[in-house]
């Protein structure tokens, strides 16, 4: 059986999975990401690969490694142009990691890799045109168009969280104002929840209890948990987030016309509390609504493994660059 490794290289942790052609994870390993520089990061990644290799049994054969990392990856999948949480600037990661592990390496943006994972082995496995929206600290995304991963001319397409949805709106970490992730992310959810607690509104009673009256202690998982448990204020906050997601996705659909929108990331744990208002807002703002097919909305199926499974699939099968 031919197996590939999917690595997720983050600012705090390097995670790896051994993945079969069916998308099933055979083994997992991880290391803390060294803070001491590129050489030590490569060595830690090689350690993860070595541990996964030790789980192999004949006639299994390791054929390649896919690396998913947050940042801009060049069109050829060879260099990390910029990684916000790692010391990589125009880093020839493919060449350097191949030199360490002695196997072919494919490098991909983490959201693109997650989209490919959901497309090949997850919620969009029957689709040819899909959009993945990941809702966590920010808003990430990946696009599959006619069965191909959309990378753009320079390899940095599908930065969906930085669509400008509110002219002169909130300042974003990218330097612009009014980006979608300032209104539709887990960070936005926490900001609104903390503001509600700080206002002293009686509607925020359960939120206030969750953070013991200290708004800065409130987290996104707190809000999601309370919403699932039935807290009206938390349900309203999640619904507001869903409306922002649906409105933004309608603009994306005007350009890409997907047949499925897959929603992932930590906030997706709210399930239909998030999906239902997102679907309703999407339908309300869809161009030509009522006279065109409408994309379905699905929750991501692969969870935190999506990027690694997608990277492993890219290492095995590839997709034309």
Secondary structure, DSSP 4 states (H G I P E B T S, - for coil): -EEEEEEEE-SSEEEEEEE-TTS-EEEEEEEEPPSS-HHHHHHHHHHHHHHHHTT--TT-EEEEEEEEESSEE-TTS--EEE-TTSS-EEE-HHHHHHHHH-S-EEEEEHHHHHHHHHHHHSTTTT-SSEEEEEESSSEEEEEEETTEE---TTS----GGG-B-STT-SB-TTS-BSBTHHHHSHHHHHHHHHHHHHTT-GGGHHHHHHTTT-GGG--HHHHHHHHHHT-HHHHHHHHHHHHHHHHHHHHHHHHH--SEEEEESGGGGGTHHHHHHHHHHHHHH-TTTTSS---EEEE-SSGGGHHHHHHHHHHHH----
